[in-house]
């Protein structure tokens, strides 16, 4: 299956955005204490993990949604 370059690029960006959103979601779960990972033993505070997770989730979901909406162009 040979995809045109613009479609292959959109798929790559969608995959990257989805992975970023998943990692951000896991970081948010860790930061809120829903996953049993103690981030303080690594020198990070919970709000650092929440901030990073929130940014990654929002940007990843936005990247995925934008490229998904433009996939047929």
N, C-alpha and C positions, 0 to 999 in steps of 0.2 A: 504494500500500500504506500504509494508515493503521495505525500501531502505537499501542497504548495508551501513555499517558505513562510508566508504570513500565517497560515494555519498551524504549522509546526511551532512557530514562535508563540502563538497564542496558547497552544497546549502546554508548552514549557512554562510560560508565565502562570497559567492556571495551576499546574502541578506545584510550582514553587509557592504560590500563594496559599494553596491548600495545606501544604506541609508546614508553612509558617504559622497558619491559623491553628493547626493541631498542636504544634509545639507551644504556642502561646496559651492555648487552652489548658495544656498540662501544667504549664508554669503557674497559671492562675489557680488551678486546683491545689498545687503544692503550696502556693502562697497563702491561700485561705485555710489551709490545714485539712483539706479533704483527702489528700494523699499523704501517707505516713512517711514523709521525707523531712528530716530536720536540716533546714538550710543554714541554721546558725553555726553548725559545726564546720561549714565551709567558709565562714566569714561573711556571709550575706545576711541581711535582715529581711523579714517577710515583706516589707513594703517595697524593697528593691525588686524582689521576685514578682510581686504583683504589678509593679510599674512596667517591668520588662515584658511580662506575659500579656498585659493589656495592650501595650503598643504592638507587640508581635501579632496578637490576635486581630486587632482592628486593621492593621496594614495588610496582613495576609488575606483576611476576608475581603477587604476592599479590592485588592489586586485580583483575587479570584473572580469576584463579582463583575468587575470592569471587563476583564478579558472574556468572561463567559458571555456577557451581553454583546460584545463586539465579535464573537466567533464567526458569524456568517459573512462578515465584510471582506 
